[in-house]
Amino acid sequence: MSASKKKTSVTPLFDGAEWDFDKVNNSFQAIQKIALEELGLDVYPTQIEVITSEQMLDAYSSVGMPLMYNHWSFGKSFLHDEARYRKGQSGLAYEIVINSNPCICYIMEENSMTMQALVMAHAAFGHNHFFKNNHLFKQWTDANAILDYLQFARNYITKCEQRHGQKEVEKILDSAHALQGQGIDKFTRRQKLDVAALRQIELERAEYERSQYSELWRTLPETTSKNTGEIDLIEQELARKLGLPESNLLYFLEKHSPVLDNWQREILRIVRSVAQYFYPQRQTKMMNEGCACFVHHTIMNRLYDSGQITEGCMLEFIDFHTRVIAQPDFDSPYFSGINPYALGFAMMKDIERICENPTDEDREWFPAIAGNNQPMKTLREAWENFRDESFILQYLSPHLIREFRLFNLKDDTTKPHFLVDAIHNERGYKTVRSALAAQYSVASLDLDIQVTNVDLHGNRSMILSHNITNGMTLEEKQARQVIAHIRRLWGYDVSLNSREPDSGKIVKTYTE
Amino acid sequence: MMHIIDRRLNPKGKSLSNRQRFLDRAKKQIKKAVDDAIKGRKITNSEGGERIKIPADGLHEPHFSGDMTKGNRNRVMPGNKDFVPGDKIKRPPPQGAGQGGREGAEDGEGEDSFQFSLTRDEFLDIFFEDMALPDFIKKSIRQEVVHDYQRAGYNRQGSPSNLNLKLTMRNSLARRLCLHRPRDEEIEQLEEQIAALREKTTPSAAEQEELQALLEQLEKKQRRRRVVPYIDPLDVRYTSFTEVEKPNTHAVMFCLMDVSGSMGETHKELAKRFFMLLHLFLIRQYTKVDVIFIRHTHLASEVDEETFFHSRETGGTIVSTALEVMQQIIKDRYPAEDWNIYAAQASDGDNLNSDNARCQQILTEELLPLCQYFAYVEVWDTHEAEMFPDDSNVTRLWQTYDLIRQSHHNFAVKKVTRPEDIFPVLHDLFAKDKSREEA
């Protein structure tokens, strides 16, 4: 079937750059048809919201969420983004998509109709499918409740400001924000947020905690009469009760700080919940973008093949798509790390290729999927069951390593030279692959800092331990500032020890 | 299933409140930095419109982060050209461009990553934030109207000097194209052809016919060129200006200073700072501020700024002479109906005893009714201030002036011993609260 013939049989969905609501609606239906029937995607219902560039800047400043509690740091990022945008140093995103049910997609009014179609395919189906199906999102976030929860958080914090003053609330939020990275449950299942029960829980928690704290106020004379063995036992019992060691510092402070009021604890909880909500996004950035790019690329091509979009539109799309998935070389002035869009998209396309046209090498490396001729099923399984780290370990092929010409640079800061230890050859594939995967691992994304000891019988000081990974100690100035924030929340002295992972030897101690 | 919602009409400025919170927070830092900058030095510099950068110290949001200069790590990078395993690459210098530098900047979020640049105007606005002209002065700020010209589009009429060439030529071109005015080249081409044909000694009949046709064509085209001129009055446009009225306010500031031998360099330095601040303050309030420098010993004269601050004089001290000169200058050049008159007098308090009464008379009867504000600062060096810590031991001039102050709202007296005192003094003189009390 020739191109001209197709055009006579199917009228294009739109022509030219202008968009209107009918065109958007029709395109959405056409895209949806392909997404659900051909790609077999499973998505939340979509809510498309058209916004102006100014509103986009607003959305930026509230970490992309449609509503957020008030804090000066959001104003700071707003001014920062605005200044950059006005100077032309950075453009604005074409869309923002929110992991909620219904899935909210913001699209900008400045976009051309081609861009609106692309953005819908990318966000409303690509990201949306990923949010709904990836195991991390399923386990850690609750798309049904997030908007209600943010509404609750916003109201609660406004209420606190009215009751306790903006300054007091700001102090707590400042301190809590400093610990955002340490406010995440990394290894346990997250409880679902039930808005209806929140108020009740809040009251119950207050009562429960009051009973918990009696332990903290145990006076010294009681313990001095006991022998050391008994004290050790008591200490162990306490540590058990307090759940030490605890890597979620915000959780620990919320539950056990001797100086915080109930409303302050609730604020810590809010910050913790929001941080937790974003946690899966950090671990799946590359896959998530890869999935969305793959989906929009496939859908746009299908639309073109069936004559539903014009050649001009296709050209515009290709131009845009090429720029998004560009990966500058390491020695290019534009290089700023590996572009998650580029790697993600390339990996998805590569999996499709392995499923459909495997080489002997692919058969050797990926016996389970090579030549199975079910690319979409394979991809959907991958999107569901992996995170960036494991996805790379599982699916990064020698073919792609060669295509990206990846190499691994060993950077030992004690030596004057970087060392190239693996390149895209037979001996290097596995090293490169595991090194790249390690860059996306939890261990390299997050520092391992835990509350290990609280001296409840003495001066109530808190001791944190940082398990050093890759020999990297903490940046001292910031560490001191954060410790000052922890001290504000804990009320008593706080110190942090950086330890060797194997020997447990203390390398460095940080105090306020 | 999907909904489309048009959010474009939603109220703007969702982040306005966060923005305001941030500015409030930043304001403390800016204010502090500005005050610090003033204390030690550079009042003279702020005249020059320099930019002051304020590191956003308390605006930094700290978080635990790894020290990128320590430890060892793997970095997988794309685009290998000719590296083979075992190659060593020299580490780039920490601050320079290249891999190491960039990574460091991303992770280590430097303290100066978020800076404000204050222009001189902003700087002064903040500097004078909690000062204001006393209300009773504001009441009498003269709203003098001046005329100014503003661009106002284009016009068909105007003076030749305002001819807008670009627009005129654009109109002309469009008209010529529409009316098919023959171009120069076409005419030239025709003339060449005609000339070529004419040169032939024995033209054939066909050629003669062609010549005839060409001549007719030429004639037609030339007629058309005359009818459709290159530039028609229709094309001409003038840039238009319109007269607007702008309020204008003028002020004159008199600086009076005792330059007799008893005034040391430190005294003068202090006085200078005071004048400087007052001047900065006035130029915030008025579009035009004249400054008159009057120095005096036992004689007074009007001088330029350089002489005022730097030349040395000897002689006794008669304050009233300066007041007389000021009075004369007001009469000659600055009629009180047209000018807001401010005066600042600096002295170490020495005066010929018999002159104090005269000063009082001139001030209360002549000058104070004309002036918006008259401020007197008495500069003492620290040594003197230590010797006479309490206010009981004051100079005669101070006693006299203090009497005047009690009966006149627009008169103020203050004592200054160190540079740090200057700002509070000015602050007190013009403090908002004070004006409210007295108004």
Interface residues (C-beta under 8 A of the other chain):
Chain A: F21 V24 N25 F28 Q32 P45 T46 Q47 I48 E49 V50 I51 T52 E54 Q55 L57 D58 S61 S62 N70 H71 W72 S73 F74 G75 K76 F78 L79 H80 P102 Y106 E109 A124 Q166 E170 D174 H177 A178 L179 Q180 G181 Q182 Q327 P328 D329 F330 D331 S332 F335 S336 I338 F404 R405 L406 F407 N408 L409 K410 D411 D412 T413 T414 K415 P416 H417 F418 L419 V420 D421 A422 I423 H424 R427 G428 V432 A435 L436 A438 Q439 S444 L447 I449 H466 I468 T469 N470 G471 M472 T473 L474 E475 E476 K477 Q478 A479 Q481 V482 H485
Chain B: M1 M2 H3 I4 I5 D6 R7 R8 N10 K12 G13 K14 S15 S17 N18 R19 Q20 R21 F22 L23 D24 R25 L59 H60 E61 P62 H63 F64 S65 G66 D67 M68 T69 K70 G71 N72 R73 N74 R75 V76 M77 P78 G79 N80 K81 F83 V84 P85 G86 D87 K88 I89 K90 R91 Q99 R102 E106 G108 E109 E111 F114
